Amino acid sequence: MTRLADLAAVLRSKNAGPLTLTIDIIFDDRSRYDRVVQSGVINAQNISELYDVDAGDVLITEYAIVNAIKVSFPRKFVSGSVLDDDVYGCQQHRPVADLEIWPN
């Protein structure tokens, strides 16, 4: 099994404003980027299930020129609110790290 974390050089999350989280997936080379894109595993339905958000609210942008994928979706709680457990959004990339990328 090959996980996304095994292929990405950088896998990080951060706030994109107080209402949105973004996950950056950056690869060292084009072959790894292409493998992940062609696997189709980074899709709105998978992100929806991992983060319990509506699939229609998930934005996925592929940046082939820099071997990167950006995934954005609404935060469950406004950054810094009483219910927020990650004010900077920097610990939210973990669920995508274990996504299995096919083929092996």
C-alpha positions as CSV (number, residue, x, y, z in Angstrom):
1,M,0.0,0.0,0.0
2,T,1.3,3.4,-0.9
3,R,-0.1,6.3,1.1
4,L,-0.3,9.9,-0.1
5,A,2.1,10.8,2.7
6,D,4.7,8.5,1.0
7,L,4.5,10.3,-2.3
8,A,4.1,14.0,-1.2
9,A,7.2,16.1,-0.4
10,V,5.0,18.6,1.4
11,L,1.6,17.8,3.0
12,R,0.3,20.7,5.1
13,S,-2.9,22.5,6.1
14,K,-3.6,26.1,7.0
15,N,-6.3,28.6,7.3
16,A,-7.5,30.4,4.1
17,G,-9.2,33.0,6.2
18,P,-11.2,32.3,9.3
19,L,-13.9,30.3,7.5
20,T,-11.9,28.1,5.2
21,L,-9.2,25.4,5.5
22,T,-6.8,24.6,2.7
23,I,-4.5,21.6,2.3
24,D,-1.4,21.8,0.1
25,I,-0.1,18.6,-1.4
26,I,3.3,19.2,-3.2
27,F,5.4,16.7,-5.0
28,D,9.1,16.6,-5.7
29,D,8.6,15.4,-9.3
30,R,6.0,15.2,-12.0
31,S,5.7,11.4,-12.0
32,R,4.5,11.4,-8.4
33,Y,2.1,14.3,-9.0
34,D,0.8,12.5,-12.1
35,R,0.4,9.3,-10.2
36,V,-1.8,10.9,-7.6
37,V,-3.8,12.9,-10.0
38,Q,-4.4,9.9,-12.3
39,S,-5.5,7.8,-9.3
40,G,-8.5,10.1,-8.8
41,V,-8.3,9.6,-5.0
42,I,-8.1,13.4,-4.3
43,N,-11.8,14.1,-5.1
44,A,-14.6,16.0,-3.5
45,Q,-16.4,12.9,-2.3
46,N,-13.3,11.5,-0.4
47,I,-12.6,14.9,1.1
48,S,-16.3,15.2,2.1
49,E,-16.2,11.9,3.9
50,L,-12.8,12.6,5.6
51,Y,-13.8,16.1,6.9
52,D,-17.6,15.7,7.2
53,V,-18.3,18.6,4.8
54,D,-20.6,18.8,1.9
55,A,-18.9,17.6,-1.3
56,G,-20.3,20.6,-3.1
57,D,-18.2,22.9,-0.8
58,V,-14.9,21.2,-1.7
59,L,-12.7,23.0,-4.1
60,I,-9.8,21.0,-5.6
61,T,-7.2,22.8,-7.8
62,E,-4.4,21.0,-9.6
63,Y,-1.3,23.0,-10.4
64,A,0.6,20.8,-12.8
65,I,3.2,23.5,-13.5
66,V,4.4,23.2,-9.9
67,N,3.4,19.6,-9.2
68,A,0.9,20.6,-6.5
69,I,-2.7,20.1,-5.5
70,K,-4.7,22.5,-3.3
71,V,-7.8,21.3,-1.5
72,S,-10.1,23.9,0.2
73,F,-13.3,23.5,2.2
74,P,-15.2,25.3,4.9
75,R,-14.0,25.0,8.5
76,K,-16.5,23.4,10.9
77,F,-15.9,26.3,13.4
78,V,-14.7,29.8,12.8
79,S,-11.0,30.0,13.5
80,G,-10.4,31.2,17.1
81,S,-14.0,30.5,18.2
82,V,-14.7,28.7,21.5
83,L,-15.3,25.4,19.7
84,D,-12.2,25.6,17.5
85,D,-9.5,23.1,18.4
86,D,-6.9,24.3,15.8
87,V,-6.9,28.0,15.5
88,Y,-4.3,28.1,12.7
89,G,-5.7,25.0,10.8
90,C,-2.2,23.6,10.8
91,Q,-3.1,20.1,12.1
92,Q,-5.9,19.3,9.6
93,H,-3.9,17.5,6.9
94,R,-3.5,14.3,8.8
95,P,-6.7,12.5,7.4
96,V,-5.5,12.8,3.8
97,A,-2.0,11.5,4.6
98,D,-3.3,7.9,4.8
99,L,-5.3,8.0,1.5
100,E,-4.2,5.0,-0.5
101,I,-2.9,5.8,-3.9
102,W,-3.3,3.1,-6.6
103,P,-1.7,1.6,-8.5
104,N,1.1,0.6,-6.1
